[in-house]
């Protein structure tokens, strides 16, 4: 029998929506799911989930950001001056129920490009405690998604842990997760919940920091555990 950590590693899947307008801003089929509207306050879905499931609230879950090419990942602790820059793949501990702003830069295939995606953590994994850091939640950003963001479009992805009974027969190649692209009229959170257990939401594109506004609440101040802490 495989360990829970091994299962978690193998069965991560992703639902994605690529759109020039806010995705999932329409009524969902059941009315049970909060729409993924980019105009709503960042982190609201995570906060709701933490209230509904207090047993997972504030659990520090390792998250690993993976890029399609060599590059850097910056993690923030309130402002641009406190950024910690790590080479990709970069890993940090994020609390369930919180949202985080990061920066990806120095991309080998995209010189001069800087993007500021957000990660909203909805759930946690349950590996043996000694393997916690070995099996982080993988946040994979693809070349297609980077190019979409460069073209002023928004990418929304829901990373979920797939139910074994509903497993997609697609084989993973080189550790790359299967990405299923859905129409923007479909609520990704609802679709992920029907397929398994939503773990995180990645949003890429949209806002960039305003250098003229030092009071801008752009950078994440959510609690984060960085390597060495």
RAUR-V862928 format. One record per residue. N is the residue number from 1. RES is the residue in one letter. PHI is phi in whole degrees, 0 to 359 (999 if undefined). OMEGA is omega in radians with two decimals (999 if undefined). NEAR is the number of other C-alpha atoms within 8 Angstrom. Layout:
n->N res->RES phi->PHI omega->OMEGA near->NEAR
n->N res->RES phi->PHI omega->OMEGA near->NEAR
This chain:
n->1 res->X phi->999 omega->3.13 near->2
n->2 res->X phi->283 omega->3.10 near->5
n->3 res->X phi->287 omega->-3.14 near->7
n->4 res->X phi->299 omega->3.13 near->9
n->5 res->X phi->294 omega->3.13 near->12
n->6 res->X phi->295 omega->3.11 near->8
n->7 res->X phi->298 omega->-3.13 near->9
n->8 res->X phi->300 omega->-3.10 near->12
n->9 res->X phi->292 omega->-3.03 near->8
n->10 res->X phi->281 omega->-2.92 near->6
n->11 res->X phi->253 omega->3.04 near->11
n->12 res->X phi->288 omega->3.11 near->12
n->13 res->X phi->227 omega->-3.11 near->11
n->14 res->X phi->223 omega->2.95 near->12
n->15 res->X phi->252 omega->-3.07 near->14
n->16 res->X phi->226 omega->3.03 near->13
n->17 res->X phi->226 omega->3.11 near->13
n->18 res->X phi->246 omega->-3.01 near->13
n->19 res->X phi->207 omega->3.05 near->10
n->20 res->X phi->269 omega->3.10 near->7
n->21 res->X phi->235 omega->3.13 near->6
n->22 res->X phi->306 omega->-3.12 near->10
n->23 res->X phi->278 omega->3.07 near->14
n->24 res->X phi->57 omega->-3.13 near->13
n->25 res->X phi->261 omega->3.12 near->9
n->26 res->X phi->240 omega->-3.12 near->7
n->27 res->X phi->296 omega->3.11 near->7
n->28 res->X phi->274 omega->-2.97 near->11
n->29 res->X phi->292 omega->-3.04 near->4
n->30 res->X phi->259 omega->-3.08 near->5
n->31 res->X phi->79 omega->-3.07 near->7
n->32 res->X phi->267 omega->-2.96 near->5
n->33 res->X phi->244 omega->3.12 near->9
n->34 res->X phi->291 omega->-3.11 near->7
n->35 res->X phi->293 omega->3.13 near->11
n->36 res->X phi->278 omega->-3.10 near->10
n->37 res->X phi->264 omega->-3.07 near->9
n->38 res->X phi->292 omega->3.13 near->8
n->39 res->X phi->274 omega->3.09 near->5
n->40 res->X phi->284 omega->3.14 near->6
n->41 res->X phi->302 omega->3.13 near->6
n->42 res->X phi->298 omega->3.10 near->7
n->43 res->X phi->95 omega->-3.06 near->10
n->44 res->X phi->294 omega->3.13 near->8
n->45 res->X phi->295 omega->3.11 near->11
n->46 res->X phi->298 omega->3.13 near->14
n->47 res->X phi->295 omega->3.10 near->10
n->48 res->X phi->299 omega->-3.12 near->9
n->49 res->X phi->296 omega->3.12 near->10
n->50 res->X phi->293 omega->3.10 near->15
n->51 res->X phi->291 omega->-3.13 near->8
n->52 res->X phi->291 omega->-3.08 near->6
n->53 res->X phi->237 omega->-3.07 near->8
n->54 res->X phi->298 omega->-3.12 near->7
n->55 res->X phi->293 omega->-3.13 near->5
n->56 res->X phi->256 omega->-3.06 near->10
n->57 res->X phi->300 omega->3.06 near->11
n->58 res->X phi->70 omega->3.02 near->9
n->59 res->X phi->296 omega->-3.14 near->9
n->60 res->X phi->275 omega->-3.09 near->9
n->61 res->X phi->255 omega->3.05 near->12
n->62 res->X phi->298 omega->3.13 near->13
n->63 res->X phi->230 omega->3.14 near->12
n->64 res->X phi->241 omega->3.11 near->12
n->65 res->X phi->267 omega->-3.09 near->13
n->66 res->X phi->243 omega->-3.12 near->11
n->67 res->X phi->247 omega->-3.12 near->11
n->68 res->X phi->283 omega->-3.11 near->8
n->69 res->X phi->212 omega->3.06 near->7
n->70 res->X phi->299 omega->-3.12 near->10
n->71 res->X phi->179 omega->-3.13 near->12
n->72 res->X phi->246 omega->3.05 near->14
n->73 res->X phi->237 omega->3.12 near->15
n->74 res->X phi->254 omega->3.05 near->11
n->75 res->X phi->255 omega->-3.07 near->10
n->76 res->X phi->251 omega->3.09 near->15
n->77 res->X phi->228 omega->3.04 near->12
n->78 res->X phi->118 omega->3.12 near->9
n->79 res->X phi->200 omega->-3.06 near->11
n->80 res->X phi->291 omega->-3.10 near->7
n->81 res->X phi->284 omega->-3.11 near->4
n->82 res->X phi->256 omega->-3.10 near->8
n->83 res->X phi->295 omega->3.02 near->10
n->84 res->X phi->247 omega->-3.05 near->7
n->85 res->X phi->258 omega->-3.13 near->8
n->86 res->X phi->231 omega->3.06 near->8
n->87 res->X phi->288 omega->3.10 near->9
n->88 res->X phi->285 omega->-0.05 near->11
n->89 res->X phi->288 omega->-3.05 near->9
n->90 res->X phi->244 omega->-3.03 near->11
n->91 res->X phi->234 omega->3.08 near->11
n->92 res->X phi->209 omega->3.09 near->11
n->93 res->X phi->266 omega->-3.13 near->11
n->94 res->X phi->241 omega->-3.09 near->14
n->95 res->X phi->273 omega->3.08 near->14
n->96 res->X phi->298 omega->-3.13 near->16
n->97 res->X phi->97 omega->-3.11 near->17
n->98 res->X phi->242 omega->3.09 near->14
n->99 res->X phi->242 omega->-3.04 near->13
n->100 res->X phi->227 omega->3.01 near->12
n->101 res->X phi->261 omega->3.06 near->13
n->102 res->X phi->232 omega->3.04 near->14
n->103 res->X phi->233 omega->2.99 near->12
n->104 res->X phi->247 omega->-3.03 near->13
n->105 res->X phi->206 omega->-3.13 near->11
n->106 res->X phi->52 omega->-3.13 near->12
n->107 res->X phi->285 omega->-3.04 near->13
n->108 res->X phi->301 omega->-3.09 near->8
n->109 res->X phi->266 omega->-3.11 near->5
n->110 res->X phi->224 omega->-3.07 near->7
n->111 res->X phi->299 omega->3.11 near->7
n->112 res->X phi->83 omega->-3.10 near->7
n->113 res->X phi->277 omega->3.02 near->8
n->114 res->X phi->231 omega->3.13 near->8
n->115 res->X phi->234 omega->-3.02 near->11
n->116 res->X phi->234 omega->3.13 near->12
n->117 res->X phi->288 omega->3.04 near->12
n->118 res->X phi->240 omega->3.08 near->12
n->119 res->X phi->236 omega->3.11 near->12
n->120 res->X phi->247 omega->-3.01 near->14
n->121 res->X phi->265 omega->-3.08 near->14
n->122 res->X phi->256 omega->-3.05 near->15
n->123 res->X phi->209 omega->-3.07 near->10
n->124 res->X phi->224 omega->3.03 near->9
n->125 res->X phi->260 omega->-3.10 near->8
n->126 res->X phi->228 omega->3.08 near->8
n->127 res->X phi->282 omega->2.95 near->11
n->128 res->X phi->305 omega->-3.00 near->8
n->129 res->X phi->303 omega->-3.12 near->6
n->130 res->X phi->286 omega->3.13 near->5
n->131 res->X phi->253 omega->-3.05 near->9
n->132 res->X phi->305 omega->-3.09 near->11
n->133 res->X phi->282 omega->-3.11 near->7
n->134 res->X phi->281 omega->-3.10 near->5
n->135 res->X phi->236 omega->3.11 near->11
n->136 res->X phi->282 omega->2.97 near->11
n->137 res->X phi->288 omega->-3.12 near->10
n->138 res->X phi->276 omega->3.04 near->9
n->139 res->X phi->250 omega->-3.07 near->10
n->140 res->X phi->264 omega->3.08 near->10
n->141 res->X phi->253 omega->-3.04 near->10
n->142 res->X phi->265 omega->3.09 near->8
n->143 res->X phi->298 omega->3.12 near->7
n->144 res->X phi->299 omega->-3.13 near->6
n->145 res->X phi->290 omega->3.07 near->11
n->146 res->X phi->297 omega->3.13 near->10
n->147 res->X phi->295 omega->3.09 near->8
n->148 res->X phi->297 omega->3.13 near->13
n->149 res->X phi->294 omega->3.11 near->14
n->150 res->X phi->299 omega->3.14 near->8
n->151 res->X phi->272 omega->3.04 near->6
n->152 res->X phi->64 omega->3.03 near->9
n->153 res->X phi->246 omega->-3.10 near->13
n->154 res->X phi->256 omega->3.04 near->15
n->155 res->X phi->248 omega->3.05 near->15
n->156 res->X phi->239 omega->3.13 near->12
n->157 res->X phi->230 omega->3.00 near->12
n->158 res->X phi->249 omega->3.10 near->15
n->159 res->X phi->266 omega->-3.08 near->15
n->160 res->X phi->225 omega->3.09 near->14
n->161 res->X phi->264 omega->-2.99 near->12
n->162 res->X phi->287 omega->3.03 near->12
n->163 res->X phi->287 omega->-3.13 near->10
n->164 res->X phi->304 omega->-3.12 near->6
n->165 res->X phi->291 omega->-3.12 near->4
n->166 res->X phi->248 omega->-3.02 near->8
n->167 res->X phi->300 omega->3.05 near->8
n->168 res->X phi->287 omega->-3.08 near->4
n->169 res->X phi->286 omega->-3.13 near->4
n->170 res->X phi->291 omega->-3.14 near->5
n->171 res->X phi->277 omega->3.08 near->4
n->172 res->X phi->284 omega->-3.13 near->8
n->173 res->X phi->241 omega->3.11 near->6
n->174 res->X phi->56 omega->3.09 near->4
n->175 res->X phi->75 omega->-3.13 near->5
n->176 res->X phi->279 omega->3.12 near->7
n->177 res->X phi->285 omega->3.04 near->10
n->178 res->X phi->289 omega->3.12 near->8
n->179 res->X phi->246 omega->3.11 near->8
n->180 res->X phi->255 omega->-3.13 near->7
n->181 res->X phi->273 omega->-3.13 near->8
n->182 res->X phi->244 omega->3.10 near->9
n->183 res->X phi->296 omega->-3.09 near->6
n->184 res->X phi->295 omega->3.12 near->10
n->185 res->X phi->281 omega->-3.12 near->8
n->186 res->X phi->269 omega->3.10 near->9
n->187 res->X phi->284 omega->-3.07 near->14
n->188 res->X phi->297 omega->-3.12 near->14
n->189 res->X phi->294 omega->3.08 near->12
n->190 res->X phi->294 omega->-3.14 near->9
n->191 res->X phi->297 omega->3.12 near->10
n->192 res->X phi->293 omega->-3.14 near->14
n->193 res->X phi->294 omega->3.10 near->10
n->194 res->X phi->288 omega->-3.09 near->6
n->195 res->X phi->261 omega->-3.09 near->9
n->196 res->X phi->176 omega->-3.09 near->11
n->197 res->X phi->236 omega->3.12 near->10
n->198 res->X phi->299 omega->-3.11 near->13
n->199 res->X phi->246 omega->-3.06 near->13
n->200 res->X phi->206 omega->3.05 near->12
n->201 res->X phi->239 omega->3.05 near->13
n->202 res->X phi->251 omega->3.03 near->14
n->203 res->X phi->237 omega->-3.08 near->11
n->204 res->X phi->229 omega->-3.08 near->14
n->205 res->X phi->112 omega->3.10 near->14
n->206 res->X phi->91 omega->-2.95 near->8
n->207 res->X phi->293 omega->2.95 near->5
n->208 res->X phi->230 omega->-3.09 near->6
n->209 res->X phi->294 omega->3.11 near->6
n->210 res->X phi->261 omega->-3.09 near->7
n->211 res->X phi->294 omega->-3.14 near->5
n->212 res->X phi->270 omega->-3.08 near->4
n->213 res->X phi->233 omega->-3.11 near->6
n->214 res->X phi->294 omega->3.14 near->6
n->215 res->X phi->269 omega->-3.12 near->4
n->216 res->X phi->298 omega->3.14 near->8
n->217 res->X phi->275 omega->-3.09 near->5
n->218 res->X phi->279 omega->-3.04 near->7
n->219 res->X phi->278 omega->-3.09 near->13
n->220 res->X phi->291 omega->3.01 near->13
n->221 res->X phi->248 omega->3.12 near->9
n->222 res->X phi->294 omega->-3.14 near->10
n->223 res->X phi->299 omega->-3.08 near->7
n->224 res->X phi->217 omega->3.11 near->9
n->225 res->X phi->247 omega->-3.10 near->9
n->226 res->X phi->259 omega->-3.14 near->8
n->227 res->X phi->306 omega->-3.14 near->6
n->228 res->X phi->94 omega->3.12 near->3
n->229 res->X phi->272 omega->999 near->4
